[in-house]
Amino acid sequence: MSKQMSKTRHTPGPWVVFVAAEDNAGLSISDVHGIAPIARIPPVYAHGPANARLMAASPDLLAACKAALSSLDNRRRGGLKPDPTFRDWATVEFELKAAVAKAGG
């Protein structure tokens, strides 16, 4: 894995969803201590709660992608063949790298 992929440039996780303190102010995504605000979702959005959960899961999803890429790389270097019933490993690797890059990780 490249050094660029392993460098964190975002607020470290875990992130959590809070109901914003102000009356009817929607949802707030922040670090687990509520100190570093990440995003705020106004209460008018029907998909707001689902979007907030997805945003809060972002650091965990990024870490999972990095771990999967590392595992793929270790298998390749060790000469191990992937399970043939699994999707094409090159496609999986491409998708994981794209997700990591999109997340800025």
matplotlib code that plots the C-alpha trace (Angstrom):
import matplotlib.pyplot as plt

x = [0.0, 1.4, 2.3, -0.2, -3.1, -2.0, -1.8, -4.9, -6.0, -9.4, -10.7, -9.7, -12.6, -14.7, -17.4, -20.9, -24.3, -25.8, -29.1, -28.1, -28.4, -30.6, -34.3, -35.2, -31.6, -31.3, -28.4, -24.7, -21.8, -18.7, -15.9, -17.0, -16.4, -18.6, -15.7, -14.8, -17.9, -17.8, -21.1, -24.7, -27.8, -30.9, -34.1, -35.9, -34.2, -36.0, -32.8, -31.0, -30.7, -29.4, -27.0, -25.7, -25.1, -23.2, -21.1, -20.4, -19.3, -16.8, -13.6, -14.5, -15.3, -12.0, -10.1, -11.9, -11.0, -7.3, -7.2, -8.8, -6.2, -3.4, -4.7, -5.0, -1.4, -0.1, -1.9, -0.3, 3.2, 2.8, 1.7, -1.6, -4.5, -7.8, -11.0, -12.2, -15.9, -15.1, -15.5, -12.5, -9.8, -8.5, -12.1, -12.4, -8.9, -9.8, -13.1, -11.4, -8.7, -11.3, -13.2, -10.1, -9.1, -12.6, -12.4, -9.1, -7.3]
y = [0.0, 3.4, 6.0, 8.3, 5.9, 5.4, 9.1, 10.3, 13.8, 13.8, 14.0, 10.6, 8.2, 7.0, 9.4, 9.4, 10.9, 13.3, 15.0, 18.7, 20.6, 23.4, 22.7, 21.0, 21.6, 18.2, 15.8, 16.4, 14.1, 14.6, 12.8, 10.4, 13.2, 15.7, 18.1, 18.0, 18.7, 16.9, 17.8, 18.9, 17.6, 19.8, 18.1, 18.6, 15.8, 12.5, 10.6, 12.6, 9.8, 7.2, 9.7, 10.7, 7.0, 6.5, 9.6, 8.5, 5.1, 6.6, 6.2, 2.6, 1.8, 3.4, 1.3, -1.8, -1.0, -0.4, -3.7, -5.6, -4.1, -5.0, -8.6, -8.8, -7.5, -10.0, -12.9, -11.8, -11.5, -14.8, -16.5, -17.5, -17.9, -16.3, -18.4, -18.9, -18.5, -14.9, -12.0, -11.2, -10.0, -7.4, -5.9, -6.0, -4.4, -1.6, -0.9, -0.8, 1.5, 3.8, 4.0, 4.8, 7.5, 9.0, 9.1, 10.9, 8.2]
z = [0.0, -0.9, 1.7, 0.3, 0.9, 4.5, 5.5, 7.3, 6.2, 8.0, 11.5, 13.0, 13.8, 15.3, 14.2, 15.7, 15.0, 17.5, 17.5, 17.2, 20.5, 19.1, 18.9, 15.6, 14.2, 12.6, 13.0, 13.6, 12.7, 14.9, 16.6, 19.5, 22.1, 20.2, 20.0, 16.3, 14.1, 10.7, 9.2, 10.0, 8.3, 8.4, 9.7, 6.3, 4.5, 4.4, 3.9, 6.6, 9.2, 6.7, 5.2, 8.7, 9.6, 6.3, 6.9, 10.5, 9.3, 6.8, 8.9, 9.6, 5.9, 4.9, 7.4, 6.2, 2.5, 3.5, 5.4, 2.5, 0.1, 2.4, 2.5, -1.3, -1.5, 1.0, -0.9, -4.1, -2.7, -0.9, -4.2, -2.7, -5.2, -4.2, -3.9, -7.5, -6.4, -5.3, -7.7, -9.9, -7.5, -9.9, -10.0, -6.2, -5.8, -8.3, -6.5, -3.1, -4.4, -6.0, -2.7, -0.7, -3.2, -3.1, 0.6, 0.4, 2.3]

ax = plt.figure().add_subplot(projection="3d")
ax.plot(x, y, z, "-o")
ax.set_aspect("equal")
plt.show()
